Amino acid sequence: MSRQHQIAVDLIDRWFTSMSVEGSTPVLQGETTMIVETAYALSAITDDEHRHYKARLHRLFERQHQQTMQALEYRQ
């Protein structure tokens, strides 16, 4: 594992941790997406890792959407 790869993976994991601890805000989501895409564009992460992180982001977005919809239904 190269130093560049380890730095990229550590950085991405820290952003995911921030989202789980601080709550997933649109800003954190955008920044995390940007970090994943930049790491991939610079070949710091592999195709498989890129797919893994994109799927992880997608699951997070889906979960957040479901929570928002439930909150809206509860208000009615």
PyMOL Python script that loads the backbone (N, CA, C, O; Angstrom):
from pymol import cmd

cmd.read_pdbstr("""\
ATOM      1  N   MET A   1       0.855  -1.171   0.000  1.00  0.00           N
ATOM      2  CA  MET A   1       0.000   0.000   0.000  1.00  0.00           C
ATOM      3  C   MET A   1       0.905   1.238   0.000  1.00  0.00           C
ATOM      4  O   MET A   1       1.787   1.381   0.847  1.00  0.00           O
ATOM      5  N   SER A   2       0.672   2.103  -0.941  1.00  0.00           N
ATOM      6  CA  SER A   2       1.496   3.308  -1.042  1.00  0.00           C
ATOM      7  C   SER A   2       1.105   4.327   0.022  1.00  0.00           C
ATOM      8  O   SER A   2       0.016   4.274   0.594  1.00  0.00           O
ATOM      9  N   ARG A   3       2.012   5.239   0.265  1.00  0.00           N
ATOM     10  CA  ARG A   3       1.739   6.309   1.233  1.00  0.00           C
ATOM     11  C   ARG A   3       0.551   7.155   0.764  1.00  0.00           C
ATOM     12  O   ARG A   3      -0.302   7.533   1.568  1.00  0.00           O
ATOM     13  N   GLN A   4       0.498   7.449  -0.544  1.00  0.00           N
ATOM     14  CA  GLN A   4      -0.599   8.247  -1.107  1.00  0.00           C
ATOM     15  C   GLN A   4      -1.942   7.545  -0.875  1.00  0.00           C
ATOM     16  O   GLN A   4      -2.934   8.182  -0.520  1.00  0.00           O
ATOM     17  N   HIS A   5      -1.958   6.241  -1.078  1.00  0.00           N
ATOM     18  CA  HIS A   5      -3.177   5.461  -0.877  1.00  0.00           C
ATOM     19  C   HIS A   5      -3.611   5.515   0.583  1.00  0.00           C
ATOM     20  O   HIS A   5      -4.784   5.741   0.877  1.00  0.00           O
ATOM     21  N   GLN A   6      -2.673   5.309   1.490  1.00  0.00           N
ATOM     22  CA  GLN A   6      -3.005   5.310   2.915  1.00  0.00           C
ATOM     23  C   GLN A   6      -3.533   6.668   3.369  1.00  0.00           C
ATOM     24  O   GLN A   6      -4.483   6.738   4.149  1.00  0.00           O
ATOM     25  N   ILE A   7      -2.924   7.737   2.887  1.00  0.00           N
ATOM     26  CA  ILE A   7      -3.391   9.087   3.223  1.00  0.00           C
ATOM     27  C   ILE A   7      -4.823   9.289   2.726  1.00  0.00           C
ATOM     28  O   ILE A   7      -5.668   9.811   3.453  1.00  0.00           O
ATOM     29  N   ALA A   8      -5.090   8.874   1.485  1.00  0.00           N
ATOM     30  CA  ALA A   8      -6.429   9.044   0.903  1.00  0.00           C
ATOM     31  C   ALA A   8      -7.471   8.253   1.686  1.00  0.00           C
ATOM     32  O   ALA A   8      -8.533   8.785   2.011  1.00  0.00           O
ATOM     33  N   VAL A   9      -7.185   7.003   1.987  1.00  0.00           N
ATOM     34  CA  VAL A   9      -8.132   6.156   2.717  1.00  0.00           C
ATOM     35  C   VAL A   9      -8.377   6.718   4.119  1.00  0.00           C
ATOM     36  O   VAL A   9      -9.517   6.770   4.580  1.00  0.00           O
ATOM     37  N   ASP A  10      -7.310   7.136   4.791  1.00  0.00           N
ATOM     38  CA  ASP A  10      -7.466   7.720   6.132  1.00  0.00           C
ATOM     39  C   ASP A  10      -8.327   8.978   6.087  1.00  0.00           C
ATOM     40  O   ASP A  10      -9.188   9.178   6.944  1.00  0.00           O
ATOM     41  N   LEU A  11      -8.096   9.818   5.093  1.00  0.00           N
ATOM     42  CA  LEU A  11      -8.855  11.059   4.961  1.00  0.00           C
ATOM     43  C   LEU A  11     -10.336  10.773   4.699  1.00  0.00           C
ATOM     44  O   LEU A  11     -11.210  11.369   5.329  1.00  0.00           O
ATOM     45  N   ILE A  12     -10.605   9.873   3.779  1.00  0.00           N
ATOM     46  CA  ILE A  12     -11.995   9.514   3.461  1.00  0.00           C
ATOM     47  C   ILE A  12     -12.687   8.942   4.696  1.00  0.00           C
ATOM     48  O   ILE A  12     -13.820   9.309   5.007  1.00  0.00           O
ATOM     49  N   ASP A  13     -12.003   8.046   5.395  1.00  0.00           N
ATOM     50  CA  ASP A  13     -12.596   7.446   6.595  1.00  0.00           C
ATOM     51  C   ASP A  13     -12.873   8.491   7.672  1.00  0.00           C
ATOM     52  O   ASP A  13     -13.880   8.403   8.374  1.00  0.00           O
ATOM     53  N   ARG A  14     -11.988   9.481   7.808  1.00  0.00           N
ATOM     54  CA  ARG A  14     -12.224  10.552   8.782  1.00  0.00           C
ATOM     55  C   ARG A  14     -13.473  11.350   8.443  1.00  0.00           C
ATOM     56  O   ARG A  14     -14.228  11.729   9.338  1.00  0.00           O
ATOM     57  N   TRP A  15     -13.700  11.610   7.145  1.00  0.00           N
ATOM     58  CA  TRP A  15     -14.894  12.368   6.749  1.00  0.00           C
ATOM     59  C   TRP A  15     -16.159  11.567   7.014  1.00  0.00           C
ATOM     60  O   TRP A  15     -17.168  12.121   7.451  1.00  0.00           O
ATOM     61  N   PHE A  16     -16.110  10.252   6.749  1.00  0.00           N
ATOM     62  CA  PHE A  16     -17.270   9.418   7.064  1.00  0.00           C
ATOM     63  C   PHE A  16     -17.522   9.404   8.574  1.00  0.00           C
ATOM     64  O   PHE A  16     -18.672   9.430   9.012  1.00  0.00           O
ATOM     65  N   THR A  17     -16.460   9.362   9.361  1.00  0.00           N
ATOM     66  CA  THR A  17     -16.599   9.412  10.814  1.00  0.00           C
ATOM     67  C   THR A  17     -17.214  10.735  11.242  1.00  0.00           C
ATOM     68  O   THR A  17     -18.080  10.765  12.117  1.00  0.00           O
ATOM     69  N   SER A  18     -16.774  11.822  10.634  1.00  0.00           N
ATOM     70  CA  SER A  18     -17.336  13.139  10.955  1.00  0.00           C
ATOM     71  C   SER A  18     -18.831  13.170  10.688  1.00  0.00           C
ATOM     72  O   SER A  18     -19.597  13.733  11.470  1.00  0.00           O
ATOM     73  N   MET A  19     -19.242  12.564   9.583  1.00  0.00           N
ATOM     74  CA  MET A  19     -20.670  12.552   9.255  1.00  0.00           C
ATOM     75  C   MET A  19     -21.465  11.747  10.272  1.00  0.00           C
ATOM     76  O   MET A  19     -22.595  12.109  10.599  1.00  0.00           O
ATOM     77  N   SER A  20     -20.893  10.664  10.773  1.00  0.00           N
ATOM     78  CA  SER A  20     -21.641   9.849  11.729  1.00  0.00           C
ATOM     79  C   SER A  20     -21.654  10.480  13.116  1.00  0.00           C
ATOM     80  O   SER A  20     -22.614  10.296  13.864  1.00  0.00           O
ATOM     81  N   VAL A  21     -20.604  11.222  13.473  1.00  0.00           N
ATOM     82  CA  VAL A  21     -20.530  11.846  14.794  1.00  0.00           C
ATOM     83  C   VAL A  21     -21.271  13.177  14.825  1.00  0.00           C
ATOM     84  O   VAL A  21     -22.054  13.437  15.739  1.00  0.00           O
ATOM     85  N   GLU A  22     -21.025  14.012  13.830  1.00  0.00           N
ATOM     86  CA  GLU A  22     -21.583  15.364  13.809  1.00  0.00           C
ATOM     87  C   GLU A  22     -22.937  15.444  13.118  1.00  0.00           C
ATOM     88  O   GLU A  22     -23.616  16.468  13.192  1.00  0.00           O
ATOM     89  N   GLY A  23     -23.321  14.388  12.461  1.00  0.00           N
ATOM     90  CA  GLY A  23     -24.543  14.430  11.665  1.00  0.00           C
ATOM     91  C   GLY A  23     -24.191  14.744  10.222  1.00  0.00           C
ATOM     92  O   GLY A  23     -23.239  15.474   9.948  1.00  0.00           O
ATOM     93  N   SER A  24     -24.946  14.201   9.330  1.00  0.00           N
ATOM     94  CA  SER A  24     -24.661  14.342   7.906  1.00  0.00           C
ATOM     95  C   SER A  24     -25.332  15.595   7.358  1.00  0.00           C
ATOM     96  O   SER A  24     -26.526  15.592   7.057  1.00  0.00           O
ATOM     97  N   THR A  25     -24.564  16.649   7.234  1.00  0.00           N
ATOM     98  CA  THR A  25     -25.084  17.887   6.657  1.00  0.00           C
ATOM     99  C   THR A  25     -24.795  17.897   5.161  1.00  0.00           C
ATOM    100  O   THR A  25     -23.922  17.159   4.704  1.00  0.00           O
ATOM    101  N   PRO A  26     -25.500  18.710   4.393  1.00  0.00           N
ATOM    102  CA  PRO A  26     -25.204  18.800   2.963  1.00  0.00           C
ATOM    103  C   PRO A  26     -23.745  19.196   2.688  1.00  0.00           C
ATOM    104  O   PRO A  26     -23.150  18.740   1.711  1.00  0.00           O
ATOM    105  N   VAL A  27     -23.179  20.035   3.542  1.00  0.00           N
ATOM    106  CA  VAL A  27     -21.783  20.451   3.350  1.00  0.00           C
ATOM    107  C   VAL A  27     -20.844  19.265   3.550  1.00  0.00           C
ATOM    108  O   VAL A  27     -19.955  19.037   2.730  1.00  0.00           O
ATOM    109  N   LEU A  28     -21.031  18.511   4.626  1.00  0.00           N
ATOM    110  CA  LEU A  28     -20.190  17.337   4.861  1.00  0.00           C
ATOM    111  C   LEU A  28     -20.362  16.300   3.759  1.00  0.00           C
ATOM    112  O   LEU A  28     -19.390  15.670   3.343  1.00  0.00           O
ATOM    113  N   GLN A  29     -21.586  16.121   3.287  1.00  0.00           N
ATOM    114  CA  GLN A  29     -21.820  15.176   2.194  1.00  0.00           C
ATOM    115  C   GLN A  29     -21.068  15.606   0.943  1.00  0.00           C
ATOM    116  O   GLN A  29     -20.424  14.789   0.285  1.00  0.00           O
ATOM    117  N   GLY A  30     -21.152  16.884   0.619  1.00  0.00           N
ATOM    118  CA  GLY A  30     -20.462  17.396  -0.562  1.00  0.00           C
ATOM    119  C   GLY A  30     -18.960  17.283  -0.443  1.00  0.00           C
ATOM    120  O   GLY A  30     -18.280  16.914  -1.401  1.00  0.00           O
ATOM    121  N   GLU A  31     -18.440  17.599   0.728  1.00  0.00           N
ATOM    122  CA  GLU A  31     -16.996  17.513   0.936  1.00  0.00           C
ATOM    123  C   GLU A  31     -16.519  16.067   0.859  1.00  0.00           C
ATOM    124  O   GLU A  31     -15.473  15.785   0.275  1.00  0.00           O
ATOM    125  N   THR A  32     -17.282  15.157   1.446  1.00  0.00           N
ATOM    126  CA  THR A  32     -16.899  13.747   1.407  1.00  0.00           C
ATOM    127  C   THR A  32     -16.946  13.221  -0.023  1.00  0.00           C
ATOM    128  O   THR A  32     -16.049  12.493  -0.448  1.00  0.00           O
ATOM    129  N   THR A  33     -17.979  13.582  -0.758  1.00  0.00           N
ATOM    130  CA  THR A  33     -18.071  13.186  -2.163  1.00  0.00           C
ATOM    131  C   THR A  33     -16.883  13.726  -2.945  1.00  0.00           C
ATOM    132  O   THR A  33     -16.300  13.009  -3.758  1.00  0.00           O
ATOM    133  N   MET A  34     -16.519  14.982  -2.709  1.00  0.00           N
ATOM    134  CA  MET A  34     -15.390  15.597  -3.407  1.00  0.00           C
ATOM    135  C   MET A  34     -14.079  14.875  -3.077  1.00  0.00           C
ATOM    136  O   MET A  34     -13.248  14.663  -3.960  1.00  0.00           O
ATOM    137  N   ILE A  35     -13.896  14.504  -1.821  1.00  0.00           N
ATOM    138  CA  ILE A  35     -12.672  13.813  -1.425  1.00  0.00           C
ATOM    139  C   ILE A  35     -12.589  12.446  -2.096  1.00  0.00           C
ATOM    140  O   ILE A  35     -11.529  12.061  -2.589  1.00  0.00           O
ATOM    141  N   VAL A  36     -13.696  11.716  -2.119  1.00  0.00           N
ATOM    142  CA  VAL A  36     -13.713  10.402  -2.770  1.00  0.00           C
ATOM    143  C   VAL A  36     -13.388  10.549  -4.255  1.00  0.00           C
ATOM    144  O   VAL A  36     -12.554   9.813  -4.783  1.00  0.00           O
ATOM    145  N   GLU A  37     -14.036  11.489  -4.926  1.00  0.00           N
ATOM    146  CA  GLU A  37     -13.813  11.668  -6.363  1.00  0.00           C
ATOM    147  C   GLU A  37     -12.391  12.150  -6.667  1.00  0.00           C
ATOM    148  O   GLU A  37     -11.789  11.724  -7.653  1.00  0.00           O
ATOM    149  N   THR A  38     -11.862  13.029  -5.829  1.00  0.00           N
ATOM    150  CA  THR A  38     -10.501  13.523  -6.039  1.00  0.00           C
ATOM    151  C   THR A  38      -9.490  12.402  -5.839  1.00  0.00           C
ATOM    152  O   THR A  38      -8.559  12.257  -6.631  1.00  0.00           O
ATOM    153  N   ALA A  39      -9.665  11.613  -4.791  1.00  0.00           N
ATOM    154  CA  ALA A  39      -8.755  10.492  -4.545  1.00  0.00           C
ATOM    155  C   ALA A  39      -8.784   9.515  -5.714  1.00  0.00           C
ATOM    156  O   ALA A  39      -7.747   8.982  -6.110  1.00  0.00           O
ATOM    157  N   TYR A  40      -9.958   9.284  -6.258  1.00  0.00           N
ATOM    158  CA  TYR A  40     -10.085   8.381  -7.403  1.00  0.00           C
ATOM    159  C   TYR A  40      -9.451   8.987  -8.655  1.00  0.00           C
ATOM    160  O   TYR A  40      -8.752   8.295  -9.395  1.00  0.00           O
ATOM    161  N   ALA A  41      -9.692  10.263  -8.889  1.00  0.00           N
ATOM    162  CA  ALA A  41      -9.129  10.926 -10.071  1.00  0.00           C
ATOM    163  C   ALA A  41      -7.603  10.946 -10.029  1.00  0.00           C
ATOM    164  O   ALA A  41      -6.949  10.903 -11.071  1.00  0.00           O
ATOM    165  N   LEU A  42      -7.044  11.009  -8.835  1.00  0.00           N
ATOM    166  CA  LEU A  42      -5.586  11.018  -8.684  1.00  0.00           C
ATOM    167  C   LEU A  42      -5.006   9.608  -8.578  1.00  0.00           C
ATOM    168  O   LEU A  42      -3.810   9.438  -8.342  1.00  0.00           O
ATOM    169  N   SER A  43      -5.860   8.602  -8.755  1.00  0.00           N
ATOM    170  CA  SER A  43      -5.474   7.186  -8.664  1.00  0.00           C
ATOM    171  C   SER A  43      -4.921   6.814  -7.292  1.00  0.00           C
ATOM    172  O   SER A  43      -4.098   5.907  -7.172  1.00  0.00           O
ATOM    173  N   ALA A  44      -5.377   7.516  -6.265  1.00  0.00           N
ATOM    174  CA  ALA A  44      -4.948   7.203  -4.903  1.00  0.00           C
ATOM    175  C   ALA A  44      -5.757   6.044  -4.327  1.00  0.00           C
ATOM    176  O   ALA A  44      -5.306   5.372  -3.399  1.00  0.00           O
ATOM    177  N   ILE A  45      -6.961   5.806  -4.879  1.00  0.00           N
ATOM    178  CA  ILE A  45      -7.770   4.654  -4.484  1.00  0.00           C
ATOM    179  C   ILE A  45      -8.103   3.855  -5.740  1.00  0.00           C
ATOM    180  O   ILE A  45      -8.106   4.386  -6.850  1.00  0.00           O
ATOM    181  N   THR A  46      -8.379   2.586  -5.544  1.00  0.00           N
ATOM    182  CA  THR A  46      -8.656   1.691  -6.666  1.00  0.00           C
ATOM    183  C   THR A  46     -10.108   1.817  -7.128  1.00  0.00           C
ATOM    184  O   THR A  46     -10.930   2.471  -6.486  1.00  0.00           O
ATOM    185  N   ASP A  47     -10.395   1.178  -8.248  1.00  0.00           N
ATOM    186  CA  ASP A  47     -11.776   1.144  -8.750  1.00  0.00           C
ATOM    187  C   ASP A  47     -12.716   0.519  -7.717  1.00  0.00           C
ATOM    188  O   ASP A  47     -13.811   1.027  -7.475  1.00  0.00           O
ATOM    189  N   ASP A  48     -12.278  -0.583  -7.113  1.00  0.00           N
ATOM    190  CA  ASP A  48     -13.115  -1.259  -6.114  1.00  0.00           C
ATOM    191  C   ASP A  48     -13.365  -0.374  -4.898  1.00  0.00           C
ATOM    192  O   ASP A  48     -14.478  -0.336  -4.373  1.00  0.00           O
ATOM    193  N   GLU A  49     -12.337   0.334  -4.451  1.00  0.00           N
ATOM    194  CA  GLU A  49     -12.512   1.233  -3.306  1.00  0.00           C
ATOM    195  C   GLU A  49     -13.449   2.382  -3.665  1.00  0.00           C
ATOM    196  O   GLU A  49     -14.278   2.793  -2.853  1.00  0.00           O
ATOM    197  N   HIS A  50     -13.314   2.893  -4.876  1.00  0.00           N
ATOM    198  CA  HIS A  50     -14.188   3.971  -5.326  1.00  0.00           C
ATOM    199  C   HIS A  50     -15.640   3.506  -5.317  1.00  0.00           C
ATOM    200  O   HIS A  50     -16.513   4.217  -4.820  1.00  0.00           O
ATOM    201  N   ARG A  51     -15.905   2.327  -5.857  1.00  0.00           N
ATOM    202  CA  ARG A  51     -17.264   1.772  -5.849  1.00  0.00           C
ATOM    203  C   ARG A  51     -17.766   1.581  -4.414  1.00  0.00           C
ATOM    204  O   ARG A  51     -18.924   1.865  -4.107  1.00  0.00           O
ATOM    205  N   HIS A  52     -16.882   1.098  -3.549  1.00  0.00           N
ATOM    206  CA  HIS A  52     -17.253   0.890  -2.141  1.00  0.00           C
ATOM    207  C   HIS A  52     -17.660   2.206  -1.486  1.00  0.00           C
ATOM    208  O   HIS A  52     -18.703   2.276  -0.836  1.00  0.00           O
ATOM    209  N   TYR A  53     -16.852   3.245  -1.650  1.00  0.00           N
ATOM    210  CA  TYR A  53     -17.152   4.537  -1.026  1.00  0.00           C
ATOM    211  C   TYR A  53     -18.397   5.181  -1.636  1.00  0.00           C
ATOM    212  O   TYR A  53     -19.182   5.805  -0.921  1.00  0.00           O
ATOM    213  N   LYS A  54     -18.583   5.038  -2.943  1.00  0.00           N
ATOM    214  CA  LYS A  54     -19.790   5.586  -3.579  1.00  0.00           C
ATOM    215  C   LYS A  54     -21.034   4.862  -3.056  1.00  0.00           C
ATOM    216  O   LYS A  54     -22.057   5.495  -2.797  1.00  0.00           O
ATOM    217  N   ALA A  55     -20.949   3.552  -2.901  1.00  0.00           N
ATOM    218  CA  ALA A  55     -22.080   2.789  -2.364  1.00  0.00           C
ATOM    219  C   ALA A  55     -22.358   3.194  -0.918  1.00  0.00           C
ATOM    220  O   ALA A  55     -23.513   3.291  -0.502  1.00  0.00           O
ATOM    221  N   ARG A  56     -21.310   3.423  -0.173  1.00  0.00           N
ATOM    222  CA  ARG A  56     -21.463   3.856   1.222  1.00  0.00           C
ATOM    223  C   ARG A  56     -22.153   5.216   1.292  1.00  0.00           C
ATOM    224  O   ARG A  56     -23.039   5.426   2.121  1.00  0.00           O
ATOM    225  N   LEU A  57     -21.747   6.130   0.426  1.00  0.00           N
ATOM    226  CA  LEU A  57     -22.406   7.438   0.357  1.00  0.00           C
ATOM    227  C   LEU A  57     -23.871   7.290  -0.037  1.00  0.00           C
ATOM    228  O   LEU A  57     -24.746   7.938   0.538  1.00  0.00           O
ATOM    229  N   HIS A  58     -24.131   6.429  -1.026  1.00  0.00           N
ATOM    230  CA  HIS A  58     -25.503   6.219  -1.487  1.00  0.00           C
ATOM    231  C   HIS A  58     -26.384   5.692  -0.347  1.00  0.00           C
ATOM    232  O   HIS A  58     -27.515   6.144  -0.169  1.00  0.00           O
ATOM    233  N   ARG A  59     -25.861   4.741   0.415  1.00  0.00           N
ATOM    234  CA  ARG A  59     -26.628   4.206   1.552  1.00  0.00           C
ATOM    235  C   ARG A  59     -26.910   5.300   2.578  1.00  0.00           C
ATOM    236  O   ARG A  59     -28.002   5.372   3.142  1.00  0.00           O
ATOM    237  N   LEU A  60     -25.927   6.138   2.808  1.00  0.00           N
ATOM    238  CA  LEU A  60     -26.103   7.246   3.746  1.00  0.00           C
ATOM    239  C   LEU A  60     -27.184   8.200   3.259  1.00  0.00           C
ATOM    240  O   LEU A  60     -28.041   8.616   4.038  1.00  0.00           O
ATOM    241  N   PHE A  61     -27.148   8.554   1.957  1.00  0.00           N
ATOM    242  CA  PHE A  61     -28.148   9.459   1.388  1.00  0.00           C
ATOM    243  C   PHE A  61     -29.539   8.836   1.458  1.00  0.00           C
ATOM    244  O   PHE A  61     -30.510   9.522   1.779  1.00  0.00           O
ATOM    245  N   GLU A  62     -29.641   7.544   1.160  1.00  0.00           N
ATOM    246  CA  GLU A  62     -30.930   6.851   1.215  1.00  0.00           C
ATOM    247  C   GLU A  62     -31.491   6.847   2.635  1.00  0.00           C
ATOM    248  O   GLU A  62     -32.672   7.125   2.842  1.00  0.00           O
ATOM    249  N   ARG A  63     -30.647   6.534   3.600  1.00  0.00           N
ATOM    250  CA  ARG A  63     -31.079   6.499   4.994  1.00  0.00           C
ATOM    251  C   ARG A  63     -31.556   7.879   5.443  1.00  0.00           C
ATOM    252  O   ARG A  63     -32.575   8.000   6.124  1.00  0.00           O
ATOM    253  N   GLN A  64     -30.823   8.902   5.062  1.00  0.00           N
ATOM    254  CA  GLN A  64     -31.195  10.260   5.431  1.00  0.00           C
ATOM    255  C   GLN A  64     -32.522  10.658   4.769  1.00  0.00           C
ATOM    256  O   GLN A  64     -33.353  11.317   5.395  1.00  0.00           O
ATOM    257  N   HIS A  65     -32.717  10.265   3.521  1.00  0.00           N
ATOM    258  CA  HIS A  65     -33.964  10.558   2.820  1.00  0.00           C
ATOM    259  C   HIS A  65     -35.144   9.878   3.524  1.00  0.00           C
ATOM    260  O   HIS A  65     -36.191  10.492   3.727  1.00  0.00           O
ATOM    261  N   GLN A  66     -34.965   8.624   3.890  1.00  0.00           N
ATOM    262  CA  GLN A  66     -36.035   7.904   4.581  1.00  0.00           C
ATOM    263  C   GLN A  66     -36.381   8.563   5.912  1.00  0.00           C
ATOM    264  O   GLN A  66     -37.554   8.666   6.270  1.00  0.00           O
ATOM    265  N   GLN A  67     -35.365   9.007   6.645  1.00  0.00           N
ATOM    266  CA  GLN A  67     -35.613   9.679   7.925  1.00  0.00           C
ATOM    267  C   GLN A  67     -36.372  10.984   7.715  1.00  0.00           C
ATOM    268  O   GLN A  67     -37.275  11.313   8.484  1.00  0.00           O
ATOM    269  N   THR A  68     -36.009  11.718   6.684  1.00  0.00           N
ATOM    270  CA  THR A  68     -36.694  12.976   6.383  1.00  0.00           C
ATOM    271  C   THR A  68     -38.147  12.712   6.018  1.00  0.00           C
ATOM    272  O   THR A  68     -39.044  13.411   6.491  1.00  0.00           O
ATOM    273  N   MET A  69     -38.385  11.709   5.180  1.00  0.00           N
ATOM    274  CA  MET A  69     -39.754  11.383   4.776  1.00  0.00           C
ATOM    275  C   MET A  69     -40.589  10.937   5.975  1.00  0.00           C
ATOM    276  O   MET A  69     -41.756  11.312   6.087  1.00  0.00           O
ATOM    277  N   GLN A  70     -40.010  10.150   6.860  1.00  0.00           N
ATOM    278  CA  GLN A  70     -40.732   9.719   8.057  1.00  0.00           C
ATOM    279  C   GLN A  70     -41.074  10.908   8.946  1.00  0.00           C
ATOM    280  O   GLN A  70     -42.168  10.977   9.507  1.00  0.00           O
ATOM    281  N   ALA A  71     -40.147  11.834   9.073  1.00  0.00           N
ATOM    282  CA  ALA A  71     -40.394  13.029   9.888  1.00  0.00           C
ATOM    283  C   ALA A  71     -41.519  13.863   9.291  1.00  0.00           C
ATOM    284  O   ALA A  71     -42.346  14.408  10.022  1.00  0.00           O
ATOM    285  N   LEU A  72     -41.554  13.963   7.968  1.00  0.00           N
ATOM    286  CA  LEU A  72     -42.613  14.724   7.309  1.00  0.00           C
ATOM    287  C   LEU A  72     -43.965  14.036   7.467  1.00  0.00           C
ATOM    288  O   LEU A  72     -44.978  14.700   7.683  1.00  0.00           O
ATOM    289  N   GLU A  73     -43.985  12.721   7.362  1.00  0.00           N
ATOM    290  CA  GLU A  73     -45.232  11.976   7.544  1.00  0.00           C
ATOM    291  C   GLU A  73     -45.729  12.101   8.978  1.00  0.00           C
ATOM    292  O   GLU A  73     -46.935  12.174   9.212  1.00  0.00           O
ATOM    293  N   TYR A  74     -44.828  12.126   9.921  1.00  0.00           N
ATOM    294  CA  TYR A  74     -45.194  12.241  11.335  1.00  0.00           C
ATOM    295  C   TYR A  74     -45.864  13.579  11.622  1.00  0.00           C
ATOM    296  O   TYR A  74     -46.752  13.666  12.469  1.00  0.00           O
ATOM    297  N   ARG A  75     -45.437  14.613  10.918  1.00  0.00           N
ATOM    298  CA  ARG A  75     -46.006  15.952  11.121  1.00  0.00           C
ATOM    299  C   ARG A  75     -47.448  16.044  10.644  1.00  0.00           C
ATOM    300  O   ARG A  75     -48.211  16.869  11.147  1.00  0.00           O
ATOM    301  N   GLN A  76     -47.828  15.221   9.695  1.00  0.00           N
ATOM    302  CA  GLN A  76     -49.169  15.322   9.113  1.00  0.00           C
ATOM    303  C   GLN A  76     -50.185  14.724   9.977  1.00  0.00           C
ATOM    304  O   GLN A  76     -51.367  14.725   9.633  1.00  0.00           O
TER     305      GLN A  76
END
""", "prot")
cmd.dss("prot")
cmd.show_as("cartoon", "prot")
cmd.util.cbc("prot")
cmd.orient("prot")
